[in-house]
Amino acid sequence: MPTSYHKDVSPIRLAYLAIVLATVSGCSPTGAPRRGYSIPLVDISGDLHRQVIVDREEGQYLGHPTTVLLEDSTTLLAVYPKGHGRGAIVMKRSLDAGLTWSDRLEVPASWSTSMEVPTIYRTVDPAGNKRLILFSGLHPIRRALSDDDGHTWTELEPIGTFGGIVAMASMARLSNGNYMAFFHDDGRFIGPSPNQMDPPVFTVYQTISPDGGLIWGAPKEILSRSDVHLCEPGLVRSPDGSRMALLLRENSRTRNSYIIFSDDEGDTWTDPRELPGALTGDRHTARYLPDGRLFISFRDTALETLTAGDWLGWVGSYKDLEAGNEGQYRVRLMDNKHGWDSTYPAVEVLPDGTVVTTTYGHWQEDQEPYIVSIRFRVEELDEQYAMLIRP
């Protein structure tokens, strides 16, 4: 299989290739996970009616968004930087679950000093008080708080003396009500002075808040490797909530993505295991669909793929993650005109089952990237999948 996607390949040709791929074994002759994939590829990248432009500015790089859906299931907030992975934080609000978006909202002055990708989460403290938390990484990791659903915010303030990259990439509410957040570092930002080794050592950390995100404990190392560069942990809980999984980007680009599991609320984790090529990507973001399947969105970085650098999705089950299966099918959401720069994806699932997933990419040739949201129901994808596998 070629290692890059040729932009002149038609959707019909892609469908044909997907059928051919589906006949190929999902494992390499050595038994290691395949570098490519054998499951079908559903392509909705040409469905313009699904695409909503969240924000675009001529000549300005806009990227790396995160969203949070509030309890009314219609209010959606999006945050992202004006720049590649750093820059002044922009916030927008949608009151109709992503169909339309506000102008850029007024935010605190310190948000213009952000040096990293912002992330945003809902938390609830032990007294039942709800708040929104926005994080900005590198050293030190900082956060801002809102107690009124994002209408007003505090300035960015350090959560401790430690730093990190893509903070917080994901977050879990633990069974005791605490919150556990995950990030990574390569030695440059965890402490006040850079300590990057050669070769670099990538370490994934977790930190715990007992009070809904006001106070965060010292980071705990959960894995550290130099042979592969594991980072950007994306959390998925098992359907019954008893097991946590972290899907990990592999940044040396020599192996597939990896996965680790915890059966004790993050106290201990399994050794990292390679994922199939079908799930190899950057910045995995997972949500459960109404029928119990998983939808995971990511940037495609499989070592053998027709859609390198594109905005991809994956449909499968938690059991597929545990067993190392390829899953049911992949989804090409949008065609990125850049070889790799796209897709720090946000994913929300509405009560009616509509998936609203939002990210950035180079959606126009020779233009700066901008923020787009895609809407679909998995039944629509299933119909196309059925056509691909039909004899």
N, C-alpha and C positions, 0 to 999 in steps of 0.2 A: 504494500500500500504506500502511496506517496506520503511524504512527511509534511506537505503543505497543501492547502486547498487552492485550486485554480479558480479564480473569480469568474471565468467564463463558462464554468460547468453549469448546465441548466438544471432546474429542479427535477425535470424528468430524468436526466442523467443521474442525478443524485439518488433518486428513488431506485433506479436500476442498480446502482452501486450498492445501495443499502441491502437490496435483496441478495446480491452476490455475497456481501460480507456476512449476511445471516447464515450462510451455509458453511462458514469457516469455523473451526474449533475456537473456543474462547481462550485456550491456553497455548503457550508456546511448547515446542517439543520437549523442553527441559522441565516442564511443569510449572515454571514461573508465570506470573500473570502476563498476559499478552500486552505488548506495547501499544497495539492498536485496539480495535474492538470488533466484535462480530454481531452485535445487536443492531437492529435497524435504526436509521436516522430519519426522524420526522422533521420536515423543514417548513417552518412558518415565517421565515425571514422576509418573505415577500408580501405578507398579509398587512398591508398598510393600515387597514381599518383597526388593527389591534394596537397600533402605536400612538402614544401620546407624548408630545414633547413637553418635558417638565421645565427645562431651562436651556437656553442657548444664547450665546453672546458672540457676535462677530469678532474674531481675532483673540478670543479669550478661551483658554483651556478650562473646561469644567469636568470634574471627574469624581470617582470614588464615593458614591452616595450610600447612605444608610437611611432606612425609613422606620417609623414606628406607627402602628395602627392603634388608635385609642379605643376605649371600651364601647363607644357608640357604633363602631364598625364602619363609620363613614369618614371620620377625621383622620387624615394621614399627614404626618410631618416627614419632611425630607431634609437632610443636611448633607453638605458636600463642600469641598474646598475649591477656591479659585486658583487652580494650579495642579500640577501632577503630584498628588500625594501630600501636598502642603499648600498653605495659603489661607487667606481670609475665609472663614466659614460662612456659607450661605445657608439660609433656612427658608423653606417654603411650606405652605399649608394647603391641603386639599380638603374641601368639605363634602366631596362626593366620591370618596374612595379612589381618587386618582384620575377621574375623568377630566377635571379642570384643576388648575393650580393658581394660587395667589401670586402677586408680585413678591419680590424678595422682601422678607420681613426685617424689621429693625431688630438688631441683636446687640449684646454688650460689646463695648469697645475692645475688650481683651480678645474677643474671638478673631480679630484681625491678626493676632500674633500667633495663631495656630501654626505649628510646624509639621503637622501630620494629618492623617486621614481621620475625620471625626466619626464617632459612632454614637448611637442614641438608643436608650432602653427605657422601658417602664419598670419601676420597682414599687413594692409595697412593704412598708416597715412593720415591725411586730405589733404596732398599735393600729394598723390598718390604713395608715396615711399613704396615699399614692403620690409619687413624684416621677418626673422624667429626669434622666441623667444623660448628659452629653460628655463624652471623653475625647481628649486630644493627647496624642502620645509623644514619644521621644522623652528626653530628660528635662524635668520630671514629668510623669503622667499627670495631667490636670483634668479637672471635671467642672462642669457647671450644672446647676440644679434649677428645676422649675416645679413649683407646687400648684400651678394653675393651668396644667395641660399645655404648656408651651407658650403662653401669652407673655409671660415675663420670665427672665432668667437671671441667675447670678453671674458674676464674672468667673472666668476660668481660674481655678485655684489648685495647687498640688494636692494629690491624695496621699503623698508620702515622699520619701527621699529617693525613690526608685523611678526608673524610666523603662521604656520599652517601645516596641514597634507594633503598629496596628493595635492600639489599645482602645477599647477592648474588642478583640475579634469576635468573641461570642460570650454569652453569659447564661448561667443556669440558676434557677431557684432551687435550693436544696430542700430535702424533706423536713429539715428543722426550721425552715423559713429564712435561713441565711442565703446570701447570693455569692456565687463563685464566678469570677470573670477570668478570661484567658487572654494571653498575649505572648509575644515572643521577643527575643533579642539576640543579637550576634556579638555581644560584648561591648558594643559602642555606647549604649545608653542605659543599661541597667544600673550603673553607678555614676557618680559625679564625674569620673574620668574615663575616657575610652580605654577598653581593654580587649580589642579585637585581635584574635590569634590568627596565625597563618599555618594551616588552612583555617578558615573561619569555623567557629563552633556555634551552631544554632541551638538555642535553648528555648523550650516552651515552659511558661510559668502559669500558675494560677494564684489568685488572691481572693480573700473572703471578706465580705462585709456582713456584720451581724445586725445592722440597723437600717437596711433598705438603701444602702449606698452612700451614707454620710462618712463612715469610717471604713478604711480598707487596711487589711493586715499586710504584713511583709510578704513578698512574693515567695512562693514555693516552687522549686524546680520539679517538673514532672517528666521531662526527657531532655537529653542533650546529645547531639551527634555532630561529627565533622565530616563523615563520609557521605552523608546526605544532608541537605539543608531543609529541615522540617520546620514549618512556620504557619502562621495564619490559621490557627485551629478553629474549625467550624463544628459546633456542637449539634448532636442529634441524640435525644433520649429514645429509649425503646418504647414501644406502644404502651406498656404497662408502667413506664417510668422507673423501673428498677435498675436499668443499665444506661450508662452514658457512653457515647462514642465521640471522638474528635477526629474529623477528617483533616488531613494536613497537606498543605502545599509542599512540593519538593522543589526547592529553588536552585539546586545545582543543575537541574534539567538533564540528569543522567538516569533517573529512575522514575517510576510511577509515583503518584501521590500515595500517602500512607494513612493508616487508621490505628487508633488505640482505643481501648475500652476500660471502663471502671465499673465494678459491681458494688462499690462501697462509698458512693457519693463523692468520688474524687480523692479518697484517702490514698488509694494505690491505683496504678494503671498497668495494663498489659504492655509487653514489648511492642514496638511499632511493627506493623505488617503492611506490605505493599498492597495497594488496591489494584483492581483491573484497570486497563487503559481506558475503559469506558467512563471511569470516574476520575481520571487524572486531569487536574485543573487547579486553578488558583481561586482562593477565597470562597470555598464552598459555603452556601447558605441553604439550609434545609427546612422544609415545612411539611407537615402531614396534610394530605388531601382528605376530603370527606370519606372516601372509601377505605382509608387506612394505608394507602400507598404513600410513598415519599416522593416529593418533587425537590430536586437539588439543583441549584443554579450555580454556574461557575464559568471562568474563562477556560477555554479549551487549550490545554498544553500537553495533550497526549503526544507521545513520541512518534506515533504513526497515526495520522489523522488527515481527513480531507477538509477540516474546518479549523485549522490552526489559528488561534487568537480570537476566534469568534465567540459570541455570547451563546453558551450552551446550557441546556437543562438535561436532567436525567430523571426517569420515572422507574421506580422499583420499590423494593421493600426493605425494611430494617433487617429481615433475615438475609437478604442479599448482601448487606454490609457485613454481617457476621460470618457468612459462609464464603465470602470472597467472590460471589457471583457477579456477572456483568450487569444484571438488572434486565428490565423489560425493553426499554428503548431510550435513545437520546433525542434531544430536541434542539434544532438550530433556531435560536430565537431571533438573532439579527446578524447580519454580515458586517464584520468589522473590517474597514478598509486599511487597517494597519496590521502589521505582522503579529503583534502581541499585545498592544496597549488597549485594553478594554476590561470591563466587567468586574467591578467589585459590587456584586449584586445584592439588592435587598429584595426580600420575598414576603408577601402578605397573602393570606387566604381569607376571603370574605365569607360571611355566613352562608351565602348561596353557592359556595364552592368556587367562585371566580378567583383565579390567581392573579395578583397584581405584583409584577416583578419589575424592578427599576434599576437601571445602571447607566454607565457612561460608555462611550466608544467613539471611534472615528467613523461615523455613519455616512459621511460624505467625503469623496476624494479630495485630498489636499485642503481639508478644513479641520479646524480645531475640534476636539471631542466635545460632546454635549450630552445632556441627561435625557433619557427616554424611558418611558414605562410601557410595558406590554401587558395585555389582558387576555386571558383565555380560560376555558374550562377544560379539565382533563378529558372529558368525554369527546371534545373536539379533536384532541390529539389522538385519542384511542381510535377514532374513525379513520384517521390517516394511517395510523399504525396497522390497522386491519387491512387496509388496501395494500400496504407494502408486503405483507406476509401472505396475502391471498394467493393460492396456487394459480 
